[in-house]
Amino acid sequence: MDHGNVVLRFDEVTFHYDANKPILKETSFSVRENAKITIMGQNGAGKSTIFKLILGASGTKKEDVTNDMTLKPVEGKVHILNGASVGIGLQVMPKRFFEHTVMEYFETAFTEKTYNLEKLIKRVLDVVQFQTDLNKKIKDFSGGQLARLLLAYALIQEPDILLLDEPTNNLDTEGIDHLTGFLMGYEKTVIVISHDANFLNSFTDGVLNLDVYTKKVEQYVGDYFDVIEQIASQLERERRVNAQLQRNIQDRKDKINFFAHKGGKMRKLASKLREEAAENEDDLVEVRRDDKTIRPFIIPAQEWTEVISRISSVGVIVGHKRIQKKVEIKLFTRTKLQITGPNGIGKSTLLRELALGENKGTSISEGIKVGYYQQDFAGLDFSKTVYESLHEMMEEPSHEKIYSTGAHFLLTSELMRNKVESLSEGQKGLLCYARFVLQEPGLLILDEPTNHINFRHLPIIAKAIDDFEGAIILVSHMPEFVEQIKLNELLDLKELL
């Protein structure tokens, strides 16, 4: 597809909440009409900040965009082509919409009354492969269904610039394939934040790479995997150049130390070598520090010799009604149970009930500690500091162990003092795993445990889950992640219908 005029431009944009901790520094890049762009970068590098700056420059007034979602640059300017509209597909459904019906929710997408709204809603729901009663309340939908509603909400506005933040979270394979096809055919600009490498590579024709250290953005042309190779090749070139320069510098310094104590011409030679060494040091390339990857870790398991949990019945959603179905599953140490089924069948509801002890057909042995990864992080207290969130997981808190465990998951001493609400979604995900390490659970309940996590971390997390000595109940729509875990029990809710 031919790209037209520049529809979005960042001109020397600097942004920070604290002047001593810049998020973006003199950042410049441009995006043309019809381009399909990926924003990549380490967790906390500022990807979501860029979205908020775009929304702030667009003058968007719709109800889904609140004041905390729009930002203005501290320095520089964000330019949007005159008249270009901006729409965003959020990661998580704002709680203020939970009591809205589907119809009421979509009404908030427009600043003026829309008389053919029902027709528009049905058309856009068809795009995201979702059918529902328009009078159903938002709070009654599953995570996967909410993901489709959030995407449909952005699409119904038909924006000139479509911003998508982790759009594949909670979507099954069919949903991701359908979304990919839609985006490839969308004849307007799309900018995506995602950690799903295969999804990104399917339609991306350019990448904006945020460097968490330099606070700048580098722009690349090409598909996602091609850009990853470009960055890796550039890193290798920079390292080779620096290695040679370092050898030259050391060689000259050795000679300087030898000749400096000699007289006459030898001293002059030492002075010349000193100048050459200084020139070589000036020529050293500032090698990009690639995204940090968490180091391998172990989730210690609570010691247990008896049955950890029994599941005798589960709820399955059929035609908007929940029906209890009999099953017979026992979980012991090293039992790894995967629960599967299409979006909306009740997987997340089942996991929540299991974790909270609300499913009458399930019993968890008294004394078992349950670690629960919720796809929307609802189990985290956002008002607590990161340190407090980790502290509460330990029976005998150790200041040193809390800080060392946090650092293992890239939660620095500085982040430890921040509120959980200030973390990026990816950092919240890593916080959950740090909490598991300190908790030492007997049962892990994992609802989409790859959501928001940088793909570089996923093989390490999969290994930790696979090595876990307790029991596991897992729901995941990422086959390549699940394949790395040796599962030994399967419950397909669809087969219970």
Secondary structure, DSSP 8 states (H G I E B T S, - for coil): ----SEEEEEEEEEE-SSTTS-SEEEEEEEEETT-EEEEEESTTSSHHHHHHHHHHHHT---TTS-GGG----SEEEEEE-TT--EEEE-SS--GGGTTSBHHHHHHTT-SS--TTHHHHHHHHHHHTT----TTSBGGGS-HHHHHHHHHHHHHHT--SEEEEESTTTT--HHHHHHHHHHHHH--SEEEEE-S-HHHHHHH--EEEEE-TTT--EEEEES-HHHHHHHHHHHHHHHHHHHHHHHHHHHHHHHHHHHHTTS-THHHHHHHHHHHHHHHHHHH----------------------S--EEEEEEEEEETTEEEEEEEEEEE-TT-EEEEE--TTSSHHHHHHHHHHT--TTEEE-TT--EEEE-TT-TTS-TTSBHHHHHHTT-SS--HHHHHHHHHHTT--HHHHTSBGGGS-HHHHHHHHHHHHHHH--SEEEEESTTTT--TTTHHHHHHHHHH-SSEEEEE-S-HHHHTTS---EEEEGGGG-
